[in-house]
Amino acid sequence: MKTASKELQKLRSMAENSLKKTAELQQVLAQIEATLTRAENQKVIKKTRNY
């Protein structure tokens, strides 16, 4: 029984780490998207001011 319990703990830990990495990845992707959006907005503003 102890072996199964330890294996379950190990698997749970792996799953938790995977979820944390997924959340971190989503946060990084959101930051990249926000940066790209800001850069695109700046281009639009510059073009608008030039006309």
Backbone as CSV, one residue per row, in Angstrom:
resi,resn,N_x,N_y,N_z,CA_x,CA_y,CA_z,C_x,C_y,C_z
1,MET,0.811,-1.197,0.000,0.000,0.000,0.000,0.856,1.264,0.000
2,LYS,1.978,1.230,0.743,2.831,2.409,0.805,3.359,2.780,-0.576
3,THR,3.673,1.799,-1.362,4.216,2.063,-2.694,3.186,2.789,-3.556
4,ALA,1.951,2.334,-3.494,0.893,2.971,-4.279,0.679,4.410,-3.804
5,SER,0.711,4.602,-2.507,0.527,5.939,-1.944,1.648,6.877,-2.383
6,LYS,2.866,6.376,-2.331,4.004,7.194,-2.769,3.915,7.512,-4.252
7,GLU,3.490,6.531,-5.030,3.350,6.734,-6.471,2.275,7.780,-6.760
8,LEU,1.166,7.714,-6.020,0.103,8.702,-6.181,0.593,10.101,-5.814
9,GLN,1.369,10.206,-4.738,1.929,11.497,-4.337,2.839,12.046,-5.431
10,LYS,3.655,11.153,-5.980,4.576,11.550,-7.047,3.797,12.056,-8.264
11,LEU,2.772,11.314,-8.658,1.966,11.710,-9.808,1.225,13.023,-9.551
12,ARG,0.732,13.189,-8.338,0.039,14.433,-7.994,0.997,15.621,-8.070
13,SER,2.191,15.422,-7.560,3.205,16.470,-7.604,3.548,16.836,-9.047
14,MET,3.679,15.825,-9.890,3.980,16.076,-11.299,2.840,16.856,-11.961
15,ALA,1.609,16.488,-11.633,0.454,17.172,-12.203,0.409,18.629,-11.746
16,GLU,0.672,18.868,-10.463,0.680,20.232,-9.935,1.756,21.075,-10.609
17,ASN,2.934,20.506,-10.781,4.012,21.226,-11.450,3.653,21.548,-12.895
18,SER,2.991,20.614,-13.538,2.564,20.832,-14.920,1.570,21.983,-15.001
19,LEU,0.631,22.019,-14.049,-0.360,23.099,-14.023,0.307,24.449,-13.773
20,LYS,1.286,24.464,-12.878,2.005,25.708,-12.598,2.722,26.198,-13.846
21,LYS,3.372,25.268,-14.554,4.074,25.644,-15.781,3.094,26.151,-16.825
22,THR,1.932,25.527,-16.913,0.916,25.961,-17.871,0.462,27.376,-17.537
23,ALA,0.224,27.651,-16.272,-0.203,28.984,-15.851,0.883,30.013,-16.149
24,GLU,2.142,29.656,-15.893,3.251,30.569,-16.168,3.365,30.828,-17.665
25,LEU,3.203,29.781,-18.450,3.265,29.930,-19.903,2.156,30.839,-20.402
26,GLN,0.958,30.658,-19.887,-0.159,31.514,-20.284,0.115,32.971,-19.914
27,GLN,0.723,33.202,-18.765,1.035,34.559,-18.334,2.070,35.183,-19.267
28,VAL,3.097,34.437,-19.616,4.131,34.943,-20.516,3.535,35.245,-21.894
29,LEU,2.703,34.349,-22.395,2.070,34.588,-23.693,1.177,35.831,-23.648
30,ALA,0.477,36.038,-22.558,-0.361,37.226,-22.411,0.493,38.491,-22.401
31,GLN,1.640,38.441,-21.751,2.538,39.592,-21.721,3.084,39.891,-23.112
32,ILE,3.435,38.847,-23.847,3.934,39.035,-25.216,2.842,39.648,-26.082
33,GLU,1.638,39.124,-25.960,0.521,39.652,-26.747,0.264,41.121,-26.414
34,ALA,0.329,41.469,-25.149,0.120,42.855,-24.732,1.211,43.762,-25.306
35,THR,2.444,43.295,-25.285,3.553,44.076,-25.833,3.377,44.299,-27.327
36,LEU,2.991,43.246,-28.043,2.772,43.367,-29.486,1.608,44.312,-29.784
37,THR,0.569,44.229,-28.994,-0.586,45.108,-29.179,-0.196,46.565,-28.956
38,ARG,0.586,46.814,-27.913,1.037,48.189,-27.650,1.890,48.707,-28.799
39,ALA,2.779,47.865,-29.314,3.645,48.274,-30.417,2.806,48.590,-31.658
40,GLU,1.823,47.770,-31.929,0.947,48.003,-33.082,0.147,49.285,-32.898
41,ASN,-0.323,49.523,-31.683,-1.059,50.757,-31.400,-0.175,51.983,-31.598
42,GLN,1.078,51.878,-31.203,2.005,52.997,-31.392,2.199,53.294,-32.870
43,LYS,2.291,52.263,-33.697,2.423,52.458,-35.143,1.208,53.185,-35.697
44,VAL,0.027,52.774,-35.259,-1.212,53.398,-35.725,-1.254,54.861,-35.304
45,ILE,-0.859,55.136,-34.079,-0.855,56.513,-33.585,0.109,57.372,-34.403
46,LYS,1.291,56.852,-34.688,2.262,57.601,-35.489,1.722,57.896,-36.869
47,LYS,1.114,56.899,-37.505,0.553,57.098,-38.834,-0.573,58.116,-38.814
48,THR,-1.402,58.040,-37.779,-2.515,58.981,-37.662,-2.006,60.406,-37.481
49,ARG,-0.976,60.574,-36.712,-0.438,61.926,-36.466,0.270,62.495,-37.694
50,ASN,0.786,61.628,-38.542,1.484,62.089,-39.736,0.535,62.608,-40.809
51,TYR,-0.749,62.265,-40.726,-1.715,62.712,-41.724,-2.355,63.954,-41.316
